[in-house]
Amino acid sequence: ALPSSLVIFKELHLPFQGAHKIKQVVPFEIEAQLPFPIDTAIIDSIITRENELDASTHVLVVAAQRETIKRYQHYFEAAELKLTGISVDM
């Protein structure tokens, strides 16, 4: 688990629904809010709520620097352990 201090969390309210479209839009929506360039980021998101009345979606976005992720991956590679996922320590 990554320490939460190494990760950026953002909540978005998007005026549409659809997981595929949301995955495409999220990087553009948070780019200006990141303290590092978007091309050095690894971004993931999860839909936390969909509002059927106005067809909107609430999304929790998590971003980390690629170098941070690579550093943690290196620890597992050095120990010859297969890394199957990374989570965030909340």
Backbone hydrogen bonds, N-H to C=O, Kabsch-Sander energy under -0.5 kcal/mol:
donor,donor_aa,acceptor,acceptor_aa,energy
2,L,87,S,-3.1
4,S,89,D,-1.0
6,L,3,P,-2.1
7,V,4,S,-1.4
8,I,63,A,-3.1
10,K,61,V,-2.3
12,L,59,V,-2.9
14,L,12,L,-0.5
14,L,57,T,-3.2
22,I,18,G,-2.4
23,K,19,A,-2.4
24,Q,20,H,-1.3
25,V,21,K,-1.8
26,V,22,I,-2.5
28,F,25,V,-0.7
29,E,25,V,-1.9
30,I,26,V,-1.9
31,E,27,P,-1.2
33,Q,30,I,-1.5
34,L,30,I,-0.7
34,L,31,E,-1.1
40,T,37,P,-1.8
41,A,38,I,-1.6
42,I,64,A,-2.9
44,D,62,V,-2.6
46,I,60,L,-2.1
48,T,46,I,-0.5
48,T,58,H,-2.4
49,R,58,H,-1.5
51,N,56,S,-2.7
52,E,50,E,-0.7
55,A,51,N,-0.9
56,S,51,N,-1.3
57,T,14,L,-2.6
58,H,49,R,-3.4
59,V,12,L,-2.6
60,L,46,I,-2.7
61,V,10,K,-3.5
61,V,59,V,-0.6
62,V,44,D,-3.1
63,A,8,I,-2.3
64,A,42,I,-2.1
66,R,40,T,-3.7
68,T,65,Q,-0.6
69,I,65,Q,-1.7
70,K,66,R,-2.7
71,R,67,E,-2.2
72,Y,68,T,-1.8
73,Q,69,I,-2.5
74,H,70,K,-2.3
75,Y,71,R,-1.1
76,F,72,Y,-1.1
77,E,73,Q,-2.3
78,A,74,H,-2.8
79,A,75,Y,-1.2
80,E,77,E,-1.4
81,L,76,F,-2.9
83,L,81,L,-0.5
84,T,82,K,-0.6
89,D,2,L,-3.6
90,M,88,V,-0.7
